[in-house]
Amino acid sequence: MRGIYRNILEAIGDTPLVQLNKIVGRTDARVLVKCEYMNPGGSIKDRMALHIIEEAERRGDIRPGGTIVENTSGNTGVGVALAAAVKGYRCIFTMPDKMSNEKILGLKAFGAEVVVTPTNVPADSPESYYETAKRIARETPNSFYLNQYHNPENIAAHYKSTGAEIWEQVGAELDAFVAGIGTGGTMSGAGKYLKEKRPDVRNVAVDPDGSIYYDWFHSKSLPKPHVYKVEGIGEDMVCGAMEFAFVDDVIQVTDRECFNMARRLTREEGIFAGGSSGGAVHVAAMVARELGRGKTVVAVLPDSGGRYLSKFFADAWMKDNGFFDPEPKGDLVRDLLRTKPHGVQTAFPSDHVGEVILRMKRHGISQMPVCSDAGPVGMVHEIDLLNALVEGRVQKEETISDLMSPLQGVIDPEAPLAALREIFGQDNVAVAVQSGTIVGIITKIDLIDFLARRMGV
């Protein structure tokens, strides 16, 4: 249990790492997510905002009663406004008009002034949120322009804080670090720290389709940026806080991939994070499949899903923007699986017969899937065990491999419930497999019970 803090700023940092259990497969690397939305301001930007403000105070760049001006996609603004509320500064923020209404209202809740600017203009346009912020800073007496996009203290904040925390939590077990890039501070700072601790750690940056970083990293060309809807990552210019020397790869993601993964994170893992977090996890899952079992991937979740309730968490918004895959009519296999206890008992081909019998008795099950490191390979049925024992064909010290049957009745959790009838018609149980991992076993009585409860029986 943490102690008593003198103010809310002392609660910034020390966020947990949480393992993903359903989005990654059995044979994939372990994926741990850094839950930065648990900072008091709701995002990773709290770290950077406080560090830059305190460094400015130390240098005398900001004085009591001053005004902090910044261009922000929302999260930096909240971090700055949080610190300003405690320290007694006024805040003025410029923000692109694609940002969610929740972010604008959140800044105003802290007493900040918000100037909304057009999204679809070049970075050097007088109308852009960058140039508008610079103009306001020039025109406002006793003001400090935070300049997160080009401020080296942005990198220093994550070097001293985020990177050091991750290393303390994971240490030499870390094999890959995944983070979205916008200003670049998180990847540049934390990535640098982790590279210094373990030079072979793989730093993977996540960039949305429409941003310039992917092309800049791979070909040193600057494409014409175009509008994308995911917030907080990507850029239409190369920022001074982005140091590619510490990046091993940049992987591009689409809005659809970001939003659908963020929704999956909430519904399957109970992790309520934003669209950029969805993009980071989408890439982290790709890296985990590539690295394989026994490795560890850490991905940063920059902010909370609470700031996007009117956007990609709203089905109507997803449909209107073409991101919503049509739902099949009727119940799905996954709907039934949600009513069953989580977890499936499995065996390895090398497990002993006696051990498998005891586990089947202990859990009251009549069949047990057999899995190798590559995924499910077969099934042990109680009737096969019974026959072998009665006929004296097997001893308890022998391995289960000779008694397993080929795996049948495999079904995708997204399949319609009606598809179970064909499997049951062949006198099989249904084995729900997703991303190479068995996520549930369904029997005839499971289906009967599910449908009966729908009828109120």
N, C-alpha and C positions, 0 to 999 in steps of 0.2 A: 504493500500500500504506500502510495506517495505521501509526502508530508503536507504541511500547510504552506501555501505559497503567498508571498507578499502581494502579488498582483497576477493578473491573468497571463502576462507575458512570460512568466516563469514556467507556465504549463506548455510552452511551445517545445516541440521535439519529443524524443523518447517514445515514438510511435511503434506499435507492434508489427511483427512479421507474422503473417497467417498463411498456412499451407492450403493450397487448392486441392480438393479431393475428387471432384466430379468432372471438371473441365479438362483435366489432363488424364491421359490413359495410364494403365497399369505398367506399361513398359517405357513410359516417358520419364524424363528427368523430373525431380521434385521441383515444383514451382512455389515460391514463397512471395507473397505480395506485401509491400510496405504500405500500410494503411495511413497515408498522409492526411486523409480527410478527418482523422481524429485529432488534428491540431485544433486549438481553440477557435481559430478563424475558419476552420473547415477545409484547409488546403495546405499544400506544401509551401505555398508562397509566404506563409507566416514566418518561416525561417529566414528567407532572404530579406523580407521587408524589415524585420527587426534588426538584422545585422547591418544593413545599409544605413538605417536611421541612426543607430548607435555609433557607427563609424563617422557619420556626418556630424553628429554631436561632438564626438571626440576631436574632430578637426576644426570645429567651429563653423561649419558650413550651414548649420541650421541653428537658430536661436529661439529662446522662449517667445511664444506668441506667433511663431512663423507659420507659413503655409507650405504644405507639401503638395506638389503637383506631379501627376504621373499619368501616362497612357497605360491602360490595363484592359485585359479581357475579362476582368472581374475579380479573380482570386487575389492578385497582387493588391488590388484596391482594398479588399477586406482586410488583408494582413496589415497594410499601411494604416487603414482606418482604426484597426484594433490598437495598434501601437500609439497612434495619434490621440485616441480617446484617453489612454492612460497618461500620456506625456503632455497633453494639452495643446496639440497642434490643430490647425485648420487643414482640411483636405479638399482638393479639386481634382477630379478624375475625368479623363476622356475615354470613351468606350465605343467600339464599333457597333453599328445597329443590328448586327446578327446575334448579339449576345442575349441570353435569356432575360426575361423580365425579372426573374427571381434575383439575378445578380445585381441589376440596377436598384431594385428595392432594398436589397441587402446593404448596399453602400449607403443609400440614403438613411437607412435605419441607424447608422453610426453618426449621422449628421453631416455626411460628406455631400459636396456638390458634384453632380454628374452631368457631363456634356456629351451627348450622343452624336457620333459622326458617321458618315457613310462608310460601308465596308468595301465596296467595289471601286476603290480609287487607288492609284499608285501610292507607295509609301512616302514619296517626296511631294505629294500633292498638298497644298495648303489646307485642304479639307480633311486629310487623313488624321487619325487620332494621334499619331506621332507628332506631326507638325502643329496640330492644334494645341497639344500639351506644351510644346516648346514656346509657342506664342504666348500662352497664358502665363507661363513661368516668367517670360521676359517682362510682361506687363504687370505682374503682381509684386509689390514691394515685399521684402523680407521672405522670399520664397525659396524653396529648395526643390529642384527637379531631380527625382529619384533616378530616372534613366536606366531602368532595369535591363533594357535590351543591349546596352553597350557598357554597362558598369562592371568593371572587374570584380567589385565586391560581391556581385551576384554569384560569381564562380567561387569566391572565397567562402561565402556562406555555406554552400553545399559541400565544399571540401572539408570544412571544419565540423560541420554538423551532420548532414545526411550520409556522406561517405563514411565518416568515422563511426556512426551508429550502426550502419549495415555491417561493417567489418567486425564490430564488437559483437553483433548478434549472430553472424554466420562464420566469420573468420575464413580460414583456408579451405573450407568446404565449398565456398562460392566458385562456380564455374562460369556463370554468365550474368550480366547485369543489363536489364532492359528498361529504358525510360523514353518517354516522348520528348521531342525537342521543339521548343518555341523560342524563348530567349536563348536557350542552350545552357543555362546556368546549372541545372540539375545534372545533366550528363557530363558537362565539362568539369564541374567541381567534384561530384561524387565519383564519376568515372576516373578522374585523375587520381583521387585518393586510393581507390581500389586497385588501379594499375600499379601504383607504387608499392602496395602491400603484396600483390600477386600479379606479376607482369603478364601471365598468360590468361588472366580473366578476360572473357569476351564481352566487350561493351557494345551493345546493339541499340541504336537510336531508332525511334519510331516517328515517321513523318507522314502526314496525310496527303492523299492525292490532291493536287492543287497548290501545294507548297513548293518551294524552290530547293529545299535541302537535299532531297533524294538525288536530283540531277547534279547539283553542285558537288556532292560527295563523290559520285560515281564517274562524272565526266568533266567536272569543273566548268560546266555550262550553266547559264542562268536562264531557265525557261520562263515563259510568260506565266505568272501565277494566275490561277482562276479560283473562284469562290468555292469553298467547301463549308460544311455545316458543323463539323466537330469543333469544339471550342478549346482553346488553351494550348494547342500544339500547332506546329507548322508556322511558316512565315513567308512574306513576300520580299524579304531582303536578308542578307547574311548579317547576323547580329554579332557585335563585338564580344558578347558573352558566350559565343559558340566556338569552342576550340576542338576542331576535328582531329587534332593530334592524339586524342585519347579515345577515339571512336574506331571500332573495328568494322562496323557495317551500319548502313542505314536501310531500313526496310519500310516500304510504303504500305499504307493501309487506306481503305476506302471508308467513307462515312458509314456505309451499311455494316461493314465489319466492326467498326467501333461501337455503333449503337446496339447491334444485336448481341455482341459479346458483353456489353455493360448490362443489358437486360438479363442475359444468362447468369452473370455474376450474382445478380440480386436474387434470382429465382432458384438457382441451383446451389449457390454457396452462401447465401445470406449476406453478401457483401454489397452494400449500397454505395456505388461509386459512379463517377461521371463518364462521359464519352471518351475522353482521352485515356482513362483507365481501361476502358474496353479495348482500345487500340493497343495499349501496352500488353494486356493479357493475351490478345489475339496473337501478337508476335511472340510473346513468352511461350505460349503453347507450341508454336512452330519450332522455336529453338529447343524446347524440351523434347519434342519428338526426334529432332536431329541428334541431340546429345545422348539420349537414352537413359535408361535406368542407372541409378548410382550417382548421377550428377545433380547439381543444384542451380536453379535459376532464380534470381530475385528481380521482381518487376515493381515499379513504382506506381501507386495509385494516387494521382495528384489531388483529386477533390471528391466531394460527395455527390451522390445522385440527387440529393434534395434541391440542387440548383437547376435541375433539368426536368422537373415534374411536368411542366407545360410543353416540353419538347419530346425527346425520344422515349421517355417513359409513358407518354400518352399515345395510345394506339391510334387515335385519329390523326395525330401529327405524323406518325410513322407512315400511315397509309397515304396521307396527302402528299408526302414527300417521296413516295415510291420506295420506302425502305422496308415495308412490312410484307413479309411473305404470306400469301394467302393460307389461312388455316384450313386443314381438311375438315369436312363436315363430320359431326359426331365425335364420340369419345376416342381418345388415342390410348395406346398401350401405356404411355407415361402417366396418364390419368389414373390408371389402376395401380401402377407402381407406387404412386404417391400415398396410397392407402395402406401399403405394406411396410413392415419394419425395414429400415435401411440396413444394408450390409448383406453380403452373400458369403456363405462358408464355402471355401474352395480347398482343393488338395493339389499337391505337386506330384508328378509321375513317380518321384523318388520316395514319397511317403509310404510308410509301412501299412499293411492291411489292418493290423490291430489298432493302430492309431486312428485310421479313418473310421473304423467301426465305432470306436468310442466317441468320436466327434459327432457322427451321425446320430448316435443314441442321445448324446448330451443335448443336441439342438433339435431333436425330434424331426429329422428330415429323412426322406426316402431316396434322395439322390444328391450327389455332390459333384459339381463341375471340377474338372482337372485342368490346371493352367500351367503353362511353362512361362519362361521369361518373355516369349514372343506373343503370349495371349492364351485364350482358351483352346484346349486341344481335344477334350473328350469329356465323358460323363461316367460316373460310377453309380449304378442303380442297385438298390437293396436286393432285388431279385437275383441279379448276377452274383452278388456277394453270398446270398443264401445258397444258391445252387453250388457254388464253388466250395463253400464250407461243408455242406451236406455230402458232397461227393469226395471230400478230402483232397481237392486239387490245389489247395492254397494253405500256407501257414501264416501266422500273424506277423512273422518277421519279414516276409516277402514284400516287395513293392507293389503298389496298386496298379502299376502301368499295364500289367497283363489282363487286368479285370475291367479296364475302362472301355466304354463303347465310343464310337464316333459321335461327335457333338451334333445333335440334330435339333430341329425346332428353333433355330436362331431367328430372332426378330428384332427390328429396330424399334426403340422406344417411341419414335414418331409415327409408327405405322398405325393404321386404324385398328380399333379394337376387334373389328370383325375378322381381321386376318388371323386371329387366334384360333378360329374354328377349324381352319385347314390343318393347323398343327395338332390340335386335339383330336381331329378326325383320324390322324395317323398314330394315335395313342402315344404321343410324345408330350413332354412338358415343354413350355415355351421358355427359351433362354434369351433375355433381353441383353443385347450387346451394343455398346456405344463407344466409339473410338478405341476398339480393341479390348474393352474392359466389360466384364459381365456386371450389369447393374441391377439385375433382378431375375428371379425364376418365378414363373407363373404356372399354376396348376389349374385343372378344371374347377375345383372348388373355389379357388381364388376368383375366377371369373364369375361363377355363380353368386358368390357372396357380394361382389362389387355390383352386379346388376340387381340383385335382390335389395340391397340398400338403396339403390336408386328408386326402387318401387316402394320403399318404406317398410320393407319386411324385416 
